Amino acid sequence: MSDLQKQVQEAADRLVESGEERGLQVAVYRDGVQVVDVVAGVADPETGRPVTHDTPFYNFSIGKGATATVAHVLAERGLFDYDTPVAELWPEFARHGKQGVTVRHVLSHTAGVPGVPLDTTPEDVCTWEKMTAALEDAEPWWEPGTKMGYHAYTFGFLVGEIVRRVTGKPISQVLREDVAGPLGVADELYFGMPEKEHHRLARLEDAPMDMSAFGEMPADLPMFKAGPMTLMPNAELGNRPDYLAADIPAGGKTSARAIARMYAALLGEVDGVRLISPERLREATSVVSDGIDEVFGMPSTWGLGYGIGGPTSTAELSPTVFGVPGAGGSAAWADTATGTAFALTKNRLTNDFAAAELFAGIVSRG
C-alpha cells in the first residue's frame, strides 16, 4: 500500500468512525494511473452491506461532468460544433425566441432556460418527452450568452436531447458505448441505471441540516422560480427507484473510481483510451462565462460543461482545475497542471464540501 493510499484510507476510516460520514469512496488518478482507491463504511445502514470499490452512488450533479464529456466526444467526431444553434439539431426548441441558443450557451449555463415549470413533479422529471416539451415551450430568462445561471435540471435534458437528435440514441446508451464502455466502467457509471442493478447502489441519507438559512432567503429569489422545492436534491429523491432508472443527465450514478477514470481520460491516455484531443480539452476547460450566477446569486466560472476552480477553491486560485461537484458534498474534478483526477462519492448528504477539502488536501501534499 502506498503512503498516499494509506493516508487517505486512514482519513476515510476516521470520518466514518466519527459518524460524520456513513459510507464513501475516494479515487485518484495521476497521469493515467490510479494511485488511490479507498472505500470505507456501509452502503446500506439497514443491512450493513459495506461499500465496495464498484458500489455506485447517486451523486446528483457529479453526473453533469459525464454529460459534458459525452457532448465533447460527439463534437470531436464532428456531429456538431459548439457554435451550432440548438434549433438546427432540434427545430422545436426555437420557439419563443430561442433560435439563437447555441451548444456553447448550453454547456456554459448561459442559454437562458435555467428553470423547469413550478408544477413539475418527480414523475415528470423521469419522463423524457415531458421535460423536452417543457424546454421547447420555455421562454428565455435572458438573451442567450449575455448572462450566466446554473441550469440545474435543464442542462441535462438540453445536452441529452442534442445527443439524441444527432445520434438517434438516448444519452445513457451513448455514455455506455462511447465513454464508460471503452474505459471499462460501463457497470459503474450511469445516467439511467437498469432496475436489476439497483441492489448494488449505496442508499442515501440526509445529514441534519440547518434550514434556518432558507427561512431568511427572500421569497423572490430566482432559485425559487427555477423549480419547485419538491425537486431539491435530498436522500428521498436520490433513493427513488424511478429516479435511479430514468435518464436524468443533470445527475448520475457512479463509483468514485469510474468518474475519476473518466476525468483522467480527458487529461490523457488511460490504458490506451483518450476521450478527446489536447486541443479540445484546452477549449473545453477555458473560461467561457463568469460572474454572479443569476439563479443562485454566487460567483461562478464555467468552461464548456465544467466548472473552473473546483468546489473547494476558486477559478482565480485554481484556474487549471475543472469539474462538477454534487449536492450533498460529493465531488469530481481534474487538474490539467498536475495530471491529477480526483473523485469523492458518499451517501450521507451534507451541505458542505468539508470531506472533499480534507481529501484534496491530503492528495495535494502527497
N, C-alpha and C positions, 0 to 999 in steps of 0.2 A: 504494500500500500504506500502510495507516495505521501509525502508530508502534507501537500495541499489537500489531497483526498481525506487524510486523517483529520486535519483541522476543520474542514467543512462538515465531516461526519460528527465530530465532537460538538460543534455548534448546533447542528440539527438535532442531535440527541438531547442537548440541554433545553432547546426550545420546546420539545415535546414533553420532556420530564417536568418542566415548569408549568405546563398547561397553557402556555402562550400559543402553541400550535398543536394540532391533533395528528396530522399526517402530512408529509411533504417529500418532495424530490428536488434535488439540485443537480444540474448538469452543466459542465463547462467544456467547451472545445477550444483548443489553441492550434492555429494553423492546420485545421482539418482533422486534428486528432483529439479524441475525447480524453480529458485529463481529470475530470471529476464526474462521478456517477454515484450520488448519495441518495439513500432513502432512509426515512425514519417515521415511526409512528404507525397509526392504523388508518386504513382506507375506509373502514366501516365500523364506527364505535359500537353499534348494536351487536355485531357478530365477532368483533375483534380481528377481522381479516386485516392482515398487515399490508402496508404499502409495499409494492414490489417495483422493480425498475420499469416494468411495462404497464403499470397502472395508469390509465388515462384519467385526467381530471377535467371537469368543465371549468375553463378558465376565462369565461366571458371574453373581454376584448383582446386577450392574447391572440385569439384567432384572427384578428384583423391583419396581423403580420403575415399569416398564411394566405389570406385573401389577396393582399397586395402582391405577394410573391407570385401567385397564380397569374395575376394580371401582367407582371413583368415577364414571366416566362412566355406568355402568349404574344406580348409586344415584341419580344426578341424574335419570335417566329414570324413576325410581320403581319399578324392578324389585325392589328390596329396600331395607330400612333398615339402618343399622349395627347396630341392636339386634334385628334379625330373627334368631331362632335358626337356626343352620345346618341343623338337623334338619327345620325347616319346609320348607326348599327341597330337602333331601337326607335323606329319612327314615332310610335305612340308617345314617347317621352317628351316630344317637342311641345306639347300642349302648355298653355298659359305662359308663353314666352320663354320656354326653357330650351329653345333651339340652339342657343349659344353655349350651353354647358358642354365642356369637353371632358375627355377621360382625365386630363391633368387636373381639372377642377374637382372632379370626384375624388381622386387619390389624395389631393391636398386639403380636403374638407372645406373647399371654397365654392362648392356647387350651388349653395343657397337653398338646399332642401334638407335641413337637418332634422326635421320633425316627422313623426307619424301622427295620424289623426288621434285626437284625445279620447276617442271611444274605441281605440284598438285594444283587443283582448289578447291574452297569451295564445289563445287558439288561433287568432288571426295571424299572429307572428309566425305560426307553424304552417301557414298556408301561403305558398309562394305567390300564387296568382293574385291573392288579396293584397299582398304587400307591394307587388309591382304595379297593380292597378292604382293603389294609393299614390305611388310615386308619379305615375302618369298624370294623375289629377292634381298633384301638388302645385301650389303657387309658390314661386321663389320668394324667400325672405329678403334677399338682396340680389343685386346684379352679379351674376356669376364672376368669380375672380376678384371681386372688389373687397370682400370681407371673408373672414375665416371663422368657422364654428364647428364644433365636434359633431359629426353625423353619426350619433351613437348606434342606432339601428340601421339607418338608411344606407350608410356606407356599404354594408354587406350585401344588401339587396341591389344597390346600384351596380357594384362591381360584378355581383353574381349574375345579374341579367345581361350585362355586357358580355360576360363569358359565355352564357347560354346562347346568346344571339350569334356569336362568332364561331362557336364550336358545335352547337346543337346538343350540348350535354349539360347536365347540372354541374355546378361548380364543385360539388363533393366528388363527382366522378373525375373531373379534371385534376383536382388535388391529388387523388389517388393515383391516377395514371401518369401524371407529369411531374409531380413533386414528391409525394410521400413514397410511392412505389419505387422509383429509381433510387431513393435514399434508403430503402429497406425498412421504412417505418409506417407502412400502409395500415398496420393494425394498431398504431399508437397515435395517429394524427388524423382527425376527422372534422368535418362540419356536421353533416347528418351521420349519426352512428347507428348501425343496424341494431334493432332491439335485442337480438340474440347475444349481443356483446355487452349489454348494459350491466350485466352482473360483475364485469371487471372494473367498472368505474369507481372512483372514490366518491363517497357520499359527502355532500357539502353541509356545513353547519355555520350559523351566524355567530360571530363573537359578539358579546354585548356591546352595543354602540350607544354613544351619547347623541340622542336625537334632538337635544335642545337647540343645536345649531340650525336644524331645519325650521324650527319654530320662529327663529329670528330672521329667516330669509324673507325678502319681500315677495308677496304673492304674485307680482307681475314679472318675476324673474323669467327670462326667456327659457331657462331649463324646464320650467313647469308647462311651457307651451309646446315643448319638443316631444312630449309623450306623457301618457298617464303614469301616475305613481305605481300602478299595478305592474308596470314593466321595468321598474327599477331593479337592478340586479340584487338578488338575495338567494339564500340557500333553497328556499321553497321553489323558486323559479328554476334554479340550476339543477334541481333533482327531478323535475317533471319529465316523465318518460316521453311526452310528445316533444318537448324542447330538445331532449337529447337525440331523438330520432330525426328531427327536422333539419333541413338546411337553413341555418341562420348564420350566414358568414360574417356577422358582426361579432361572433364569438366562436369558440372552437373547443373540442375535447382533445386533449393531448397529454402525453407524458413530457416531463422536462427534457429528457434526452432527445425526444423526437423533434421538438420545436428548436432546441439548441442546434441539433444537427442541420435543420433547415437553414438557420442563420449562418452556420459555418459554411454551408454550400453556396450561400450568397457571397461570402467573403472570398472563397477559393474552392479548391477541389477537396471533396470528401470521398475517399475510396473511389476515385476516378470520376465522380459526378460533380459538375459545377453547373448551377442553375442558370446563371446569367453572366454576360461578359463583364470584364472590369469596367468598360466604358459605361455600360448600362447601370452598374452598381453606383458609379460616381454620380450619374444623373439622378438615380432614384433616391440617393441619400444627400443630395444638395438641398439647401433650404429653398422651398417654393413659397411657403406662406408663414408669416409670423406676426405676432401682435396679441391683442386681447381677444380671447375666444368669445364670440358673440352669444354663445349658448350658456357657457359656464362661468364666464367673466374672469378667467385667469389667463396669464400669459401662456402662449403655446407657440411651438415652432414645428412645422411639418415639412418633410420631404414628400416624395410620391408614395404615400401609404404608410410611411413610418414616421413616428415622432422623433425629433432630433434632440439629443441630450439625455434621454433616459429618465425613468421615474424618480431617481434619487439624485439627480443633478439638473443642470440647465444646458441649453444649447450653447450659451456663451462659455460655460466651464468645460463642457464635454461635446464639442462640435463634431467629433468623429463617431459618436455613439448613436445608433438608430435602432428603433424597435417599438413595440406597443405593449404597455402593461395592461393588467386586467383588474376589474373591480374585485375587491376582496384581498388585494395585496400580492397576487401572482405577477410575474414579470418575465419578459424575454427580450433580449437585445443583443446587438453585436457591436464591435468596435473596430473600425477599419484601421485604426492606428496600431493596435496591438494584435490584430488577428484573432481576437477572443470572441466567442459566442457564449452567452450565459442564459440559463433559464431556471426559474423557481416556480414550481407548481405546489399548491397547498389547498387543503379542504376546509380550513377554518377561515371564514371570510372576515377580514379586518378592514378598517377604513384608513389604513396607512401602508407604507412600504418599508416598515422597520426591518422586517426579515430580509427583504431584498437588499436593503442597505447594508445589513450585517454581513451577508454572504458576499456581496460585491466588494466590500472592504477586505475580507479575507483573501478573495481571489486576486484583487489588485496588488496586495502585498506579497502574495505567493508567486 
